[in-house]
């Protein structure tokens, strides 16, 4: 939510998202009990919170892009 409050839109891989969140908000992401360490766990956590975020006005979509089928997350506030 903090990331989208600043940017309104974000697009990238889960690895990109993990790096962005860790660089910008180390105080929120340093605790291993509250923030997933592995990117596959982060992706699963995002999928679990998608319905409540949608009710809060955040749109999240998971797509594939390019010939290699790179997995992309698109997030934006409405």
PDB file of N, CA, C and O in Angstrom:
ATOM      1  N   UNK A   1       0.832  -1.193   0.000  1.00  0.00           N
ATOM      2  CA  UNK A   1       0.000   0.000   0.000  1.00  0.00           C
ATOM      3  C   UNK A   1       0.873   1.252   0.000  1.00  0.00           C
ATOM      4  O   UNK A   1       0.560   2.226  -0.684  1.00  0.00           O
ATOM      5  N   UNK A   2       1.957   1.232   0.756  1.00  0.00           N
ATOM      6  CA  UNK A   2       2.840   2.390   0.816  1.00  0.00           C
ATOM      7  C   UNK A   2       3.478   2.653  -0.543  1.00  0.00           C
ATOM      8  O   UNK A   2       3.587   3.802  -0.970  1.00  0.00           O
ATOM      9  N   UNK A   3       3.894   1.603  -1.210  1.00  0.00           N
ATOM     10  CA  UNK A   3       4.490   1.744  -2.544  1.00  0.00           C
ATOM     11  C   UNK A   3       3.490   2.362  -3.513  1.00  0.00           C
ATOM     12  O   UNK A   3       3.837   3.270  -4.269  1.00  0.00           O
ATOM     13  N   UNK A   4       2.258   1.879  -3.496  1.00  0.00           N
ATOM     14  CA  UNK A   4       1.253   2.400  -4.426  1.00  0.00           C
ATOM     15  C   UNK A   4       0.769   3.791  -4.029  1.00  0.00           C
ATOM     16  O   UNK A   4       0.283   4.533  -4.883  1.00  0.00           O
ATOM     17  N   UNK A   5       0.886   4.153  -2.785  1.00  0.00           N
ATOM     18  CA  UNK A   5       0.534   5.513  -2.379  1.00  0.00           C
ATOM     19  C   UNK A   5       1.517   6.513  -2.980  1.00  0.00           C
ATOM     20  O   UNK A   5       1.159   7.659  -3.252  1.00  0.00           O
ATOM     21  N   UNK A   6       2.741   6.079  -3.181  1.00  0.00           N
ATOM     22  CA  UNK A   6       3.771   6.950  -3.762  1.00  0.00           C
ATOM     23  C   UNK A   6       3.727   6.954  -5.286  1.00  0.00           C
ATOM     24  O   UNK A   6       3.911   8.004  -5.902  1.00  0.00           O
ATOM     25  N   UNK A   7       3.486   5.795  -5.905  1.00  0.00           N
ATOM     26  CA  UNK A   7       3.626   5.681  -7.362  1.00  0.00           C
ATOM     27  C   UNK A   7       2.323   5.524  -8.131  1.00  0.00           C
ATOM     28  O   UNK A   7       2.291   5.828  -9.323  1.00  0.00           O
ATOM     29  N   UNK A   8       1.266   5.069  -7.511  1.00  0.00           N
ATOM     30  CA  UNK A   8      -0.035   4.806  -8.138  1.00  0.00           C
ATOM     31  C   UNK A   8      -0.026   3.583  -9.050  1.00  0.00           C
ATOM     32  O   UNK A   8      -1.042   2.895  -9.149  1.00  0.00           O
ATOM     33  N   UNK A   9       1.095   3.290  -9.722  1.00  0.00           N
ATOM     34  CA  UNK A   9       1.219   2.112 -10.580  1.00  0.00           C
ATOM     35  C   UNK A   9       2.589   1.500 -10.396  1.00  0.00           C
ATOM     36  O   UNK A   9       3.582   2.197 -10.186  1.00  0.00           O
ATOM     37  N   UNK A  10       2.621   0.182 -10.480  1.00  0.00           N
ATOM     38  CA  UNK A  10       3.895  -0.530 -10.432  1.00  0.00           C
ATOM     39  C   UNK A  10       3.768  -1.763 -11.313  1.00  0.00           C
ATOM     40  O   UNK A  10       2.726  -2.418 -11.334  1.00  0.00           O
ATOM     41  N   UNK A  11       4.839  -2.077 -12.042  1.00  0.00           N
ATOM     42  CA  UNK A  11       4.854  -3.243 -12.930  1.00  0.00           C
ATOM     43  C   UNK A  11       6.248  -3.854 -12.890  1.00  0.00           C
ATOM     44  O   UNK A  11       7.249  -3.140 -12.954  1.00  0.00           O
ATOM     45  N   UNK A  12       6.307  -5.169 -12.785  1.00  0.00           N
ATOM     46  CA  UNK A  12       7.593  -5.860 -12.786  1.00  0.00           C
ATOM     47  C   UNK A  12       7.434  -7.297 -12.332  1.00  0.00           C
ATOM     48  O   UNK A  12       6.322  -7.775 -12.109  1.00  0.00           O
ATOM     49  N   UNK A  13       8.558  -7.976 -12.197  1.00  0.00           N
ATOM     50  CA  UNK A  13       8.532  -9.355 -11.718  1.00  0.00           C
ATOM     51  C   UNK A  13       8.465  -9.355 -10.194  1.00  0.00           C
ATOM     52  O   UNK A  13       8.645  -8.319  -9.554  1.00  0.00           O
ATOM     53  N   UNK A  14       8.208 -10.512  -9.630  1.00  0.00           N
ATOM     54  CA  UNK A  14       8.179 -10.625  -8.178  1.00  0.00           C
ATOM     55  C   UNK A  14       9.571 -10.339  -7.611  1.00  0.00           C
ATOM     56  O   UNK A  14       9.699  -9.768  -6.529  1.00  0.00           O
ATOM     57  N   UNK A  15      10.596 -10.733  -8.336  1.00  0.00           N
ATOM     58  CA  UNK A  15      11.964 -10.450  -7.913  1.00  0.00           C
ATOM     59  C   UNK A  15      12.198  -8.941  -7.875  1.00  0.00           C
ATOM     60  O   UNK A  15      12.813  -8.429  -6.939  1.00  0.00           O
ATOM     61  N   UNK A  16      11.710  -8.234  -8.884  1.00  0.00           N
ATOM     62  CA  UNK A  16      11.813  -6.768  -8.905  1.00  0.00           C
ATOM     63  C   UNK A  16      11.058  -6.149  -7.732  1.00  0.00           C
ATOM     64  O   UNK A  16      11.549  -5.230  -7.077  1.00  0.00           O
ATOM     65  N   UNK A  17       9.866  -6.663  -7.481  1.00  0.00           N
ATOM     66  CA  UNK A  17       9.059  -6.145  -6.379  1.00  0.00           C
ATOM     67  C   UNK A  17       9.755  -6.374  -5.042  1.00  0.00           C
ATOM     68  O   UNK A  17       9.794  -5.482  -4.194  1.00  0.00           O
ATOM     69  N   UNK A  18      10.294  -7.552  -4.863  1.00  0.00           N
ATOM     70  CA  UNK A  18      11.018  -7.874  -3.637  1.00  0.00           C
ATOM     71  C   UNK A  18      12.183  -6.904  -3.430  1.00  0.00           C
ATOM     72  O   UNK A  18      12.365  -6.370  -2.336  1.00  0.00           O
ATOM     73  N   UNK A  19      12.964  -6.682  -4.478  1.00  0.00           N
ATOM     74  CA  UNK A  19      14.105  -5.770  -4.382  1.00  0.00           C
ATOM     75  C   UNK A  19      13.650  -4.339  -4.105  1.00  0.00           C
ATOM     76  O   UNK A  19      14.250  -3.644  -3.285  1.00  0.00           O
ATOM     77  N   UNK A  20      12.598  -3.901  -4.780  1.00  0.00           N
ATOM     78  CA  UNK A  20      12.068  -2.542  -4.584  1.00  0.00           C
ATOM     79  C   UNK A  20      11.611  -2.341  -3.152  1.00  0.00           C
ATOM     80  O   UNK A  20      11.953  -1.341  -2.521  1.00  0.00           O
ATOM     81  N   UNK A  21      10.840  -3.286  -2.640  1.00  0.00           N
ATOM     82  CA  UNK A  21      10.339  -3.161  -1.274  1.00  0.00           C
ATOM     83  C   UNK A  21      11.465  -3.196  -0.256  1.00  0.00           C
ATOM     84  O   UNK A  21      11.454  -2.420   0.700  1.00  0.00           O
ATOM     85  N   UNK A  22      12.432  -4.074  -0.441  1.00  0.00           N
ATOM     86  CA  UNK A  22      13.561  -4.168   0.502  1.00  0.00           C
ATOM     87  C   UNK A  22      14.436  -2.911   0.468  1.00  0.00           C
ATOM     88  O   UNK A  22      14.933  -2.478   1.508  1.00  0.00           O
ATOM     89  N   UNK A  23      14.626  -2.330  -0.705  1.00  0.00           N
ATOM     90  CA  UNK A  23      15.445  -1.117  -0.806  1.00  0.00           C
ATOM     91  C   UNK A  23      14.738   0.110  -0.238  1.00  0.00           C
ATOM     92  O   UNK A  23      15.355   0.914   0.459  1.00  0.00           O
ATOM     93  N   UNK A  24      13.459   0.254  -0.531  1.00  0.00           N
ATOM     94  CA  UNK A  24      12.725   1.453  -0.115  1.00  0.00           C
ATOM     95  C   UNK A  24      12.236   1.402   1.332  1.00  0.00           C
ATOM     96  O   UNK A  24      12.179   2.426   2.014  1.00  0.00           O
ATOM     97  N   UNK A  25      11.885   0.203   1.790  1.00  0.00           N
ATOM     98  CA  UNK A  25      11.258   0.087   3.107  1.00  0.00           C
ATOM     99  C   UNK A  25      11.945  -0.992   3.955  1.00  0.00           C
ATOM    100  O   UNK A  25      11.309  -1.980   4.325  1.00  0.00           O
ATOM    101  N   UNK A  26      13.218  -0.815   4.262  1.00  0.00           N
ATOM    102  CA  UNK A  26      13.914  -1.861   5.027  1.00  0.00           C
ATOM    103  C   UNK A  26      13.310  -2.080   6.417  1.00  0.00           C
ATOM    104  O   UNK A  26      13.345  -3.195   6.937  1.00  0.00           O
ATOM    105  N   UNK A  27      12.767  -1.042   7.009  1.00  0.00           N
ATOM    106  CA  UNK A  27      12.164  -1.188   8.335  1.00  0.00           C
ATOM    107  C   UNK A  27      10.917  -2.072   8.306  1.00  0.00           C
ATOM    108  O   UNK A  27      10.543  -2.638   9.334  1.00  0.00           O
ATOM    109  N   UNK A  28      10.268  -2.201   7.146  1.00  0.00           N
ATOM    110  CA  UNK A  28       9.086  -3.052   7.018  1.00  0.00           C
ATOM    111  C   UNK A  28       9.425  -4.467   6.551  1.00  0.00           C
ATOM    112  O   UNK A  28       8.653  -5.398   6.785  1.00  0.00           O
ATOM    113  N   UNK A  29      10.562  -4.631   5.901  1.00  0.00           N
ATOM    114  CA  UNK A  29      10.878  -5.910   5.270  1.00  0.00           C
ATOM    115  C   UNK A  29      11.983  -6.697   5.970  1.00  0.00           C
ATOM    116  O   UNK A  29      12.285  -7.814   5.552  1.00  0.00           O
ATOM    117  N   UNK A  30      12.586  -6.159   7.006  1.00  0.00           N
ATOM    118  CA  UNK A  30      13.688  -6.852   7.676  1.00  0.00           C
ATOM    119  C   UNK A  30      13.243  -8.005   8.571  1.00  0.00           C
ATOM    120  O   UNK A  30      14.026  -8.922   8.820  1.00  0.00           O
ATOM    121  N   UNK A  31      12.024  -7.978   9.049  1.00  0.00           N
ATOM    122  CA  UNK A  31      11.546  -9.016   9.958  1.00  0.00           C
ATOM    123  C   UNK A  31      11.124 -10.259   9.173  1.00  0.00           C
ATOM    124  O   UNK A  31      10.132 -10.213   8.445  1.00  0.00           O
ATOM    125  N   UNK A  32      11.863 -11.379   9.308  1.00  0.00           N
ATOM    126  CA  UNK A  32      11.523 -12.583   8.543  1.00  0.00           C
ATOM    127  C   UNK A  32      10.185 -13.200   8.949  1.00  0.00           C
ATOM    128  O   UNK A  32       9.608 -13.976   8.187  1.00  0.00           O
ATOM    129  N   UNK A  33       9.694 -12.871  10.119  1.00  0.00           N
ATOM    130  CA  UNK A  33       8.407 -13.416  10.561  1.00  0.00           C
ATOM    131  C   UNK A  33       7.223 -12.734   9.876  1.00  0.00           C
ATOM    132  O   UNK A  33       6.155 -13.331   9.743  1.00  0.00           O
ATOM    133  N   UNK A  34       7.411 -11.479   9.439  1.00  0.00           N
ATOM    134  CA  UNK A  34       6.294 -10.757   8.841  1.00  0.00           C
ATOM    135  C   UNK A  34       6.458 -10.485   7.344  1.00  0.00           C
ATOM    136  O   UNK A  34       5.499 -10.083   6.684  1.00  0.00           O
ATOM    137  N   UNK A  35       7.657 -10.699   6.800  1.00  0.00           N
ATOM    138  CA  UNK A  35       7.867 -10.464   5.376  1.00  0.00           C
ATOM    139  C   UNK A  35       8.589 -11.671   4.782  1.00  0.00           C
ATOM    140  O   UNK A  35       9.643 -12.066   5.282  1.00  0.00           O
ATOM    141  N   UNK A  36       8.028 -12.270   3.706  1.00  0.00           N
ATOM    142  CA  UNK A  36       8.620 -13.486   3.124  1.00  0.00           C
ATOM    143  C   UNK A  36      10.036 -13.251   2.593  1.00  0.00           C
ATOM    144  O   UNK A  36      10.322 -12.211   1.999  1.00  0.00           O
ATOM    145  N   UNK A  37      10.898 -14.211   2.810  1.00  0.00           N
ATOM    146  CA  UNK A  37      12.278 -14.135   2.312  1.00  0.00           C
ATOM    147  C   UNK A  37      12.387 -14.583   0.858  1.00  0.00           C
ATOM    148  O   UNK A  37      13.131 -13.978   0.086  1.00  0.00           O
ATOM    149  N   UNK A  38      11.660 -15.630   0.470  1.00  0.00           N
ATOM    150  CA  UNK A  38      11.745 -16.145  -0.892  1.00  0.00           C
ATOM    151  C   UNK A  38      10.682 -15.485  -1.765  1.00  0.00           C
ATOM    152  O   UNK A  38       9.585 -15.168  -1.305  1.00  0.00           O
ATOM    153  N   UNK A  39      11.035 -15.285  -3.042  1.00  0.00           N
ATOM    154  CA  UNK A  39      10.110 -14.607  -3.945  1.00  0.00           C
ATOM    155  C   UNK A  39       8.858 -15.434  -4.224  1.00  0.00           C
ATOM    156  O   UNK A  39       7.789 -14.862  -4.441  1.00  0.00           O
ATOM    157  N   UNK A  40       8.959 -16.761  -4.225  1.00  0.00           N
ATOM    158  CA  UNK A  40       7.754 -17.568  -4.439  1.00  0.00           C
ATOM    159  C   UNK A  40       6.788 -17.409  -3.263  1.00  0.00           C
ATOM    160  O   UNK A  40       5.573 -17.444  -3.456  1.00  0.00           O
ATOM    161  N   UNK A  41       7.306 -17.237  -2.066  1.00  0.00           N
ATOM    162  CA  UNK A  41       6.452 -17.000  -0.897  1.00  0.00           C
ATOM    163  C   UNK A  41       5.818 -15.616  -0.973  1.00  0.00           C
ATOM    164  O   UNK A  41       4.666 -15.438  -0.576  1.00  0.00           O
ATOM    165  N   UNK A  42       6.562 -14.639  -1.481  1.00  0.00           N
ATOM    166  CA  UNK A  42       6.017 -13.292  -1.659  1.00  0.00           C
ATOM    167  C   UNK A  42       4.883 -13.313  -2.676  1.00  0.00           C
ATOM    168  O   UNK A  42       3.846 -12.684  -2.466  1.00  0.00           O
ATOM    169  N   UNK A  43       5.073 -14.028  -3.769  1.00  0.00           N
ATOM    170  CA  UNK A  43       4.038 -14.142  -4.789  1.00  0.00           C
ATOM    171  C   UNK A  43       2.769 -14.779  -4.204  1.00  0.00           C
ATOM    172  O   UNK A  43       1.660 -14.314  -4.468  1.00  0.00           O
ATOM    173  N   UNK A  44       2.934 -15.825  -3.424  1.00  0.00           N
ATOM    174  CA  UNK A  44       1.787 -16.483  -2.789  1.00  0.00           C
ATOM    175  C   UNK A  44       1.075 -15.541  -1.823  1.00  0.00           C
ATOM    176  O   UNK A  44      -0.154 -15.512  -1.764  1.00  0.00           O
ATOM    177  N   UNK A  45       1.854 -14.774  -1.070  1.00  0.00           N
ATOM    178  CA  UNK A  45       1.266 -13.824  -0.121  1.00  0.00           C
ATOM    179  C   UNK A  45       0.468 -12.747  -0.856  1.00  0.00           C
ATOM    180  O   UNK A  45      -0.605 -12.348  -0.404  1.00  0.00           O
ATOM    181  N   UNK A  46       0.990 -12.283  -1.981  1.00  0.00           N
ATOM    182  CA  UNK A  46       0.278 -11.264  -2.767  1.00  0.00           C
ATOM    183  C   UNK A  46      -1.033 -11.833  -3.301  1.00  0.00           C
ATOM    184  O   UNK A  46      -2.060 -11.155  -3.279  1.00  0.00           O
ATOM    185  N   UNK A  47      -1.000 -13.056  -3.772  1.00  0.00           N
ATOM    186  CA  UNK A  47      -2.223 -13.690  -4.285  1.00  0.00           C
ATOM    187  C   UNK A  47      -3.274 -13.836  -3.173  1.00  0.00           C
ATOM    188  O   UNK A  47      -4.468 -13.671  -3.423  1.00  0.00           O
ATOM    189  N   UNK A  48      -2.832 -14.144  -1.957  1.00  0.00           N
ATOM    190  CA  UNK A  48      -3.766 -14.291  -0.844  1.00  0.00           C
ATOM    191  C   UNK A  48      -4.424 -12.979  -0.453  1.00  0.00           C
ATOM    192  O   UNK A  48      -5.588 -12.969  -0.053  1.00  0.00           O
ATOM    193  N   UNK A  49      -3.693 -11.861  -0.563  1.00  0.00           N
ATOM    194  CA  UNK A  49      -4.261 -10.577  -0.138  1.00  0.00           C
ATOM    195  C   UNK A  49      -4.892  -9.792  -1.285  1.00  0.00           C
ATOM    196  O   UNK A  49      -5.343  -8.665  -1.081  1.00  0.00           O
ATOM    197  N   UNK A  50      -4.931 -10.367  -2.488  1.00  0.00           N
ATOM    198  CA  UNK A  50      -5.533  -9.676  -3.621  1.00  0.00           C
ATOM    199  C   UNK A  50      -6.997  -9.302  -3.388  1.00  0.00           C
ATOM    200  O   UNK A  50      -7.361  -8.157  -3.659  1.00  0.00           O
ATOM    201  N   UNK A  51      -7.861 -10.202  -2.900  1.00  0.00           N
ATOM    202  CA  UNK A  51      -9.269  -9.811  -2.686  1.00  0.00           C
ATOM    203  C   UNK A  51      -9.451  -8.636  -1.713  1.00  0.00           C
ATOM    204  O   UNK A  51     -10.196  -7.708  -2.031  1.00  0.00           O
ATOM    205  N   UNK A  52      -8.800  -8.640  -0.543  1.00  0.00           N
ATOM    206  CA  UNK A  52      -8.969  -7.471   0.334  1.00  0.00           C
ATOM    207  C   UNK A  52      -8.401  -6.183  -0.276  1.00  0.00           C
ATOM    208  O   UNK A  52      -8.957  -5.102  -0.082  1.00  0.00           O
ATOM    209  N   UNK A  53      -7.299  -6.304  -1.009  1.00  0.00           N
ATOM    210  CA  UNK A  53      -6.727  -5.113  -1.648  1.00  0.00           C
ATOM    211  C   UNK A  53      -7.657  -4.577  -2.731  1.00  0.00           C
ATOM    212  O   UNK A  53      -7.773  -3.364  -2.912  1.00  0.00           O
ATOM    213  N   UNK A  54      -8.317  -5.476  -3.445  1.00  0.00           N
ATOM    214  CA  UNK A  54      -9.267  -5.052  -4.476  1.00  0.00           C
ATOM    215  C   UNK A  54     -10.393  -4.228  -3.846  1.00  0.00           C
ATOM    216  O   UNK A  54     -10.829  -3.225  -4.412  1.00  0.00           O
ATOM    217  N   UNK A  55     -10.855  -4.657  -2.677  1.00  0.00           N
ATOM    218  CA  UNK A  55     -11.906  -3.911  -1.982  1.00  0.00           C
ATOM    219  C   UNK A  55     -11.417  -2.539  -1.522  1.00  0.00           C
ATOM    220  O   UNK A  55     -12.212  -1.620  -1.323  1.00  0.00           O
ATOM    221  N   UNK A  56     -10.099  -2.410  -1.357  1.00  0.00           N
ATOM    222  CA  UNK A  56      -9.516  -1.129  -0.952  1.00  0.00           C
ATOM    223  C   UNK A  56      -9.143  -0.257  -2.148  1.00  0.00           C
ATOM    224  O   UNK A  56      -8.582   0.825  -1.978  1.00  0.00           O
ATOM    225  N   UNK A  57      -9.457  -0.729  -3.368  1.00  0.00           N
ATOM    226  CA  UNK A  57      -9.203   0.062  -4.562  1.00  0.00           C
ATOM    227  C   UNK A  57      -7.881  -0.211  -5.248  1.00  0.00           C
ATOM    228  O   UNK A  57      -7.425   0.597  -6.057  1.00  0.00           O
ATOM    229  N   UNK A  58      -7.252  -1.352  -4.935  1.00  0.00           N
ATOM    230  CA  UNK A  58      -5.986  -1.714  -5.571  1.00  0.00           C
ATOM    231  C   UNK A  58      -6.239  -2.857  -6.538  1.00  0.00           C
ATOM    232  O   UNK A  58      -6.780  -3.897  -6.163  1.00  0.00           O
ATOM    233  N   UNK A  59      -5.843  -2.653  -7.780  1.00  0.00           N
ATOM    234  CA  UNK A  59      -5.985  -3.671  -8.808  1.00  0.00           C
ATOM    235  C   UNK A  59      -4.651  -4.394  -8.972  1.00  0.00           C
ATOM    236  O   UNK A  59      -3.613  -3.760  -9.164  1.00  0.00           O
ATOM    237  N   UNK A  60      -4.685  -5.730  -8.896  1.00  0.00           N
ATOM    238  CA  UNK A  60      -3.482  -6.539  -9.067  1.00  0.00           C
ATOM    239  C   UNK A  60      -3.758  -7.583 -10.128  1.00  0.00           C
ATOM    240  O   UNK A  60      -4.769  -8.283 -10.076  1.00  0.00           O
ATOM    241  N   UNK A  61      -2.849  -7.687 -11.099  1.00  0.00           N
ATOM    242  CA  UNK A  61      -2.982  -8.729 -12.117  1.00  0.00           C
ATOM    243  C   UNK A  61      -1.639  -9.423 -12.306  1.00  0.00           C
ATOM    244  O   UNK A  61      -0.575  -8.820 -12.157  1.00  0.00           O
ATOM    245  N   UNK A  62      -1.720 -10.697 -12.637  1.00  0.00           N
ATOM    246  CA  UNK A  62      -0.543 -11.514 -12.907  1.00  0.00           C
ATOM    247  C   UNK A  62      -0.601 -11.913 -14.364  1.00  0.00           C
ATOM    248  O   UNK A  62      -1.577 -12.524 -14.799  1.00  0.00           O
ATOM    249  N   UNK A  63       0.429 -11.576 -15.127  1.00  0.00           N
ATOM    250  CA  UNK A  63       0.466 -11.855 -16.564  1.00  0.00           C
ATOM    251  C   UNK A  63       1.794 -12.494 -16.933  1.00  0.00           C
ATOM    252  O   UNK A  63       2.721 -12.565 -16.126  1.00  0.00           O
ATOM    253  N   UNK A  64       1.858 -12.951 -18.161  1.00  0.00           N
ATOM    254  CA  UNK A  64       3.120 -13.430 -18.734  1.00  0.00           C
ATOM    255  C   UNK A  64       3.474 -12.509 -19.885  1.00  0.00           C
ATOM    256  O   UNK A  64       2.602 -12.021 -20.605  1.00  0.00           O
ATOM    257  N   UNK A  65       4.780 -12.279 -20.047  1.00  0.00           N
ATOM    258  CA  UNK A  65       5.235 -11.314 -21.049  1.00  0.00           C
ATOM    259  C   UNK A  65       6.455 -11.856 -21.775  1.00  0.00           C
ATOM    260  O   UNK A  65       7.293 -12.540 -21.187  1.00  0.00           O
ATOM    261  N   UNK A  66       6.540 -11.548 -23.034  1.00  0.00           N
ATOM    262  CA  UNK A  66       7.712 -11.919 -23.822  1.00  0.00           C
ATOM    263  C   UNK A  66       7.700 -13.370 -24.267  1.00  0.00           C
ATOM    264  O   UNK A  66       6.803 -14.140 -23.925  1.00  0.00           O
ATOM    265  N   UNK A  67       8.707 -13.721 -25.029  1.00  0.00           N
ATOM    266  CA  UNK A  67       8.804 -15.078 -25.574  1.00  0.00           C
ATOM    267  C   UNK A  67       9.081 -16.105 -24.487  1.00  0.00           C
ATOM    268  O   UNK A  67       8.651 -17.254 -24.588  1.00  0.00           O
ATOM    269  N   UNK A  68       9.793 -15.695 -23.453  1.00  0.00           N
ATOM    270  CA  UNK A  68      10.135 -16.623 -22.375  1.00  0.00           C
ATOM    271  C   UNK A  68       8.986 -16.782 -21.379  1.00  0.00           C
ATOM    272  O   UNK A  68       9.044 -17.649 -20.507  1.00  0.00           O
ATOM    273  N   UNK A  69       7.962 -15.971 -21.495  1.00  0.00           N
ATOM    274  CA  UNK A  69       6.823 -16.067 -20.585  1.00  0.00           C
ATOM    275  C   UNK A  69       7.119 -15.551 -19.192  1.00  0.00           C
ATOM    276  O   UNK A  69       6.634 -16.092 -18.199  1.00  0.00           O
ATOM    277  N   UNK A  70       7.917 -14.503 -19.130  1.00  0.00           N
ATOM    278  CA  UNK A  70       8.278 -13.916 -17.835  1.00  0.00           C
ATOM    279  C   UNK A  70       7.016 -13.491 -17.087  1.00  0.00           C
ATOM    280  O   UNK A  70       6.139 -12.844 -17.660  1.00  0.00           O
ATOM    281  N   UNK A  71       6.927 -13.848 -15.827  1.00  0.00           N
ATOM    282  CA  UNK A  71       5.751 -13.536 -15.019  1.00  0.00           C
ATOM    283  C   UNK A  71       5.825 -12.107 -14.509  1.00  0.00           C
ATOM    284  O   UNK A  71       6.792 -11.714 -13.857  1.00  0.00           O
ATOM    285  N   UNK A  72       4.794 -11.343 -14.815  1.00  0.00           N
ATOM    286  CA  UNK A  72       4.750  -9.922 -14.483  1.00  0.00           C
ATOM    287  C   UNK A  72       3.571  -9.653 -13.550  1.00  0.00           C
ATOM    288  O   UNK A  72       2.480 -10.192 -13.735  1.00  0.00           O
ATOM    289  N   UNK A  73       3.812  -8.813 -12.549  1.00  0.00           N
ATOM    290  CA  UNK A  73       2.746  -8.344 -11.672  1.00  0.00           C
ATOM    291  C   UNK A  73       2.483  -6.893 -12.032  1.00  0.00           C
ATOM    292  O   UNK A  73       3.413  -6.097 -12.167  1.00  0.00           O
ATOM    293  N   UNK A  74       1.209  -6.555 -12.185  1.00  0.00           N
ATOM    294  CA  UNK A  74       0.804  -5.172 -12.402  1.00  0.00           C
ATOM    295  C   UNK A  74      -0.078  -4.768 -11.232  1.00  0.00           C
ATOM    296  O   UNK A  74      -1.056  -5.445 -10.916  1.00  0.00           O
ATOM    297  N   UNK A  75       0.275  -3.665 -10.596  1.00  0.00           N
ATOM    298  CA  UNK A  75      -0.510  -3.160  -9.474  1.00  0.00           C
ATOM    299  C   UNK A  75      -0.798  -1.678  -9.707  1.00  0.00           C
ATOM    300  O   UNK A  75       0.073  -0.933 -10.154  1.00  0.00           O
ATOM    301  N   UNK A  76      -2.018  -1.262  -9.402  1.00  0.00           N
ATOM    302  CA  UNK A  76      -2.337   0.153  -9.499  1.00  0.00           C
ATOM    303  C   UNK A  76      -3.519   0.490  -8.608  1.00  0.00           C
ATOM    304  O   UNK A  76      -4.375  -0.349  -8.326  1.00  0.00           O
ATOM    305  N   UNK A  77      -3.541   1.722  -8.182  1.00  0.00           N
ATOM    306  CA  UNK A  77      -4.673   2.198  -7.386  1.00  0.00           C
ATOM    307  C   UNK A  77      -5.672   2.830  -8.333  1.00  0.00           C
ATOM    308  O   UNK A  77      -5.309   3.352  -9.387  1.00  0.00           O
ATOM    309  N   UNK A  78      -6.925   2.777  -7.947  1.00  0.00           N
ATOM    310  CA  UNK A  78      -7.979   3.306  -8.806  1.00  0.00           C
ATOM    311  C   UNK A  78      -8.467   4.637  -8.316  1.00  0.00           C
ATOM    312  O   UNK A  78      -9.358   5.230  -8.924  1.00  0.00           O
TER     313      UNK A  78
END
